[in-house]
């Protein structure tokens, strides 16, 4: 994982802690993580979500799973 993706993942973690996660940002980050071959089940599920129909709470839960799984796959 490159430095830019790592920084975006850290920002996502901070947003999750502050309960201000952006659904669209979380989904785009998951797509970029897939391109970087971070293909955990949570990343794949979040990347496949639609920004227009995914609720923030659902995206936050998936992003939380995505963040913890991606951090452990470094």
C-alpha positions as CSV (number, residue, x, y, z in Angstrom):
1,X,0.0,0.0,0.0
2,X,1.5,3.4,-1.0
3,X,1.7,6.4,1.3
4,X,-1.3,8.2,-0.2
5,X,-3.6,5.2,0.4
6,X,-2.2,4.8,3.9
7,X,-2.9,8.5,4.6
8,X,-6.5,8.2,3.2
9,X,-7.1,5.1,5.3
10,X,-5.8,7.0,8.4
11,X,-8.2,9.9,7.6
12,X,-11.1,7.4,7.2
13,X,-10.3,6.0,10.7
14,X,-10.3,9.5,12.1
15,X,-13.6,10.2,10.4
16,X,-15.1,7.0,11.8
17,X,-13.9,7.9,15.3
18,X,-15.6,11.4,14.8
19,X,-18.7,9.8,13.3
20,X,-18.3,12.0,10.2
21,X,-17.6,9.4,7.5
22,X,-18.4,10.3,3.9
23,X,-20.1,7.3,2.2
24,X,-18.7,8.3,-1.2
25,X,-15.2,8.8,0.1
26,X,-15.2,5.4,1.9
27,X,-16.4,3.7,-1.3
28,X,-13.8,5.4,-3.5
29,X,-11.1,4.5,-1.1
30,X,-12.2,0.9,-1.1
31,X,-12.0,0.9,-4.9
32,X,-8.5,2.3,-4.8
33,X,-7.5,-0.3,-2.2
34,X,-8.7,-3.0,-4.6
35,X,-6.5,-1.5,-7.3
36,X,-3.6,-1.7,-4.9
37,X,-4.4,-5.4,-4.3
38,X,-5.8,-5.0,-0.8
39,X,-8.7,-7.3,-1.6
40,X,-10.1,-8.4,1.8
41,X,-13.8,-9.3,1.9
42,X,-14.7,-6.0,3.6
43,X,-12.8,-4.0,1.0
44,X,-14.5,-5.9,-1.9
45,X,-18.0,-5.5,-0.3
46,X,-17.5,-1.7,0.3
47,X,-16.0,-1.2,-3.2
48,X,-19.1,-2.8,-4.7
49,X,-21.5,-0.5,-2.9
50,X,-23.4,2.2,-4.7
51,X,-22.7,5.7,-3.3
52,X,-26.3,6.8,-4.1
53,X,-28.1,4.0,-2.3
54,X,-25.7,3.1,0.6
55,X,-26.7,4.6,3.9
56,X,-23.9,6.3,5.9
57,X,-24.3,3.9,8.8
58,X,-23.9,1.0,6.5
59,X,-20.9,2.5,4.8
60,X,-19.4,3.4,8.2
61,X,-19.7,-0.3,9.4
62,X,-18.1,-1.6,6.1
63,X,-15.4,1.1,6.3
64,X,-14.7,0.1,9.9
65,X,-14.2,-3.5,8.8
66,X,-12.3,-2.4,5.8
67,X,-9.9,-0.2,7.9
68,X,-9.2,-3.0,10.4
69,X,-8.7,-5.6,7.7
70,X,-6.5,-3.4,5.6
71,X,-4.3,-2.4,8.5
72,X,-3.7,-6.0,9.4
73,X,-2.8,-6.9,5.7
74,X,0.2,-4.5,5.6
